[in-house]
């Protein structure tokens, strides 16, 4: 099954009407699209038992090694998922560590098509919804409760990172992504990327969705 979604962006100088179809979303890390351990990477790991492959929500359980933890608590740390193909990502869900009661209260999403050039996830803001700004997403309030962020602007990506994380005690996170294989989205994504480019050239803002 598919779902049709539409966007209308307008102000005095510009009017854009966009429409696209999405396949029903599924788990992109643990589901049929399955991301193997080798394609879950990170800036660092606290030890061999807290590598990025430990960041699977479906793997998470009470025990000593239930999350990814980096070597340092620093905003420059990141965890990355590489898909086997282009994906449309619609939601991001995170949890913290049951064992050490650590979690991330907020984070950004960075995406790439080639693993070299990265873009920070942005959403429209203001009454006209023409301008885009970087978004800081709400993370967790405790180590146990999953928090799902629904992305107002679906992401087209082959690589996705959680980055610029804040932390409670220390950085510790498990994640799952929901979406579908990229399909029928080229016109929409290209139009949104042109708008993002315009904002990068002529100024952008950032806001928190907390």
N, C-alpha and C positions, 0 to 999 in steps of 0.2 A: 504494500500500500504506500501511497505518497500523500504528502500534505502540501498544499499550495499556500505560500505566504507572500504578502506584498508589502512594499515600502513606498512611501511618498515623502519626498524631501522637497521643500520649496521655500523661497523667500521672494523678495521683489525682483531679483535678477535671475533666478534659476528655478526650474521646476523639473524634477525627475521622478518618474513613476517606474518602479521595478517590481518584477514578479518572478518567483522561482518555485521549484518543487523540491521537497526534501523526501528522501526515503525515511521510513520509520527509524527512529534512533535505536541504537543498541550500544552495549558496552564495547568500547574500542580497545581497552587493554586486556580484559579478561574474556570478552565475547568471541564471536566467530572470527572477527578481524585479528584476534590474538597477537599481542606484542610480546615476543620472546625476551628473556632476560638480557640477551646480548644487545637489544635495542632500547634498553632502559639504562641511561647513563647519567652521570652527575659531575659537578665541578670537583667534588671530593667525597670521601666517606670517612666517618669516624673510625671505623675499623672494618675488617673483612665481613663482619656479621651485620653491618648496617649499610650495606651497599644499596644502590638504587633499585635492584631487583626486589628488595624488601618493601618497596613502596606500593605493593599491590594491596588494594583494600580486601580482595577476596582471600589473600594470604594472611591477613592481619589476625592475630590472636594474642592472648596474654602469654607473655614469655619474654625472654631476654632480647630477642631480635625481631621485633614486630614492625619496624619502620625504617625508612632511610633517615640517617642523620649525617650531616657533613662534618668535616674536621673542625670547622670553626663556626661560631655564630656571627655571621657577617652577611650584609645584603647582597654581596657579590656571589654568594653560593646559589646554585641552581640545580634542578633535576629535570631531565629531558626524556621525552618519549619520541621514538622514531617509528612512524607507521610504514607499512610495506607499500603504500600507495597514497595518493592525495585523499584526505578525509575532510568532511565537513563536521566540525566539532560544535556541539550545541550546548553542552553542559559540562561543568567541572565539579567533581565532588572530592572533598578532602576530609581526613581524620588525623588525629594525633597519635601519640604512643600510649597504649594502655599500661605498659610496664613502668615508664618513667614519668608519666603525667606531664608530657611536653606536647606543645602544639604550635601552629602558626596562626596568629590572629588575622593576618592579611598577606596578600601577595599580588604580583602582577603576572600576566600571561604574555610570553614572548613566542612568536611563531616564525617559521621559515619554510620556504619551498625547497631550498638547496642545502641547508645546514650551515650556510656562510653569512647570508644577509638576514638580519632579524628585525621584526616589527613588533612593537608593543601593542597589545590589544587595545582598541579604541571603541568608543560608543558615541552616538550623536548626543548633543546636549542643547539646551535652550528650547524656546517655544517653536522655532522653525525646524529644528533637528537637522540643520545643514552643516554646522560645525561639528568636528569630531575631537575628542580629547582622550588622553591615556586614562585608563581605569585601574584603580586599586580595588581589588575584590576582597570581600569579607571572607575571612578564613574561619577558624574554629574558636569556640568559647570554652571548650573543655576537650580532653583527650579522646572522648568516647563517641560523641554525637557527630554523625556525618553531616556536613554542610554542603548543599548543592547550590552552585551558581548557574543560573540559566543565562546564556549569553544573548543579549539583545541583538547583537550583530554576529551571526554565525561565522565561524572561522574556517577558512580554507587553508590547510597546512599539511605538510609531510613531517614536520618536526614541531614539537610544542614543549615549551619550558615553563615551569613555575620559577619565578625569580623575584628579586627585591622583597624577600620575605621578612616579616617581623616574627618575633618568637616569644613564647612563654617558657622561661627557664632555658630551653635550647631549641634549635630547629629540629623538628621531627614531623614527618608527614607520610601518609599513604594517600593515594589518589586513584580515581577512576574518571574516565572521560566517556561521555555519551555523544553519539552522532551517527554518521553513516558514510559510506563511500561517496566521494565527491561526484556529483552527477547533476548536469543541467544548471550549473551555477556560474558559468563563465561570465555571462553578461553582467550579472549582479555583482560578482566579486570585482570585476574590472572597473565597474562604475564606482563602487565603494573605495577601491584603491586610488582612483583618480581624486576622489574627494579627500582621502587621507593625504595624498601628495600635496594637494592645494593647501591643506592645513599645515603641513610641514614647512611649506615654502613661505606662507604668510602668517604663521603663528598658530600655536595650539595651546590648549589648557589641559589641566589634569584635574580629576576629581576622584573622590573615594565613594565606592558603593558599599558602605558599611552599615 
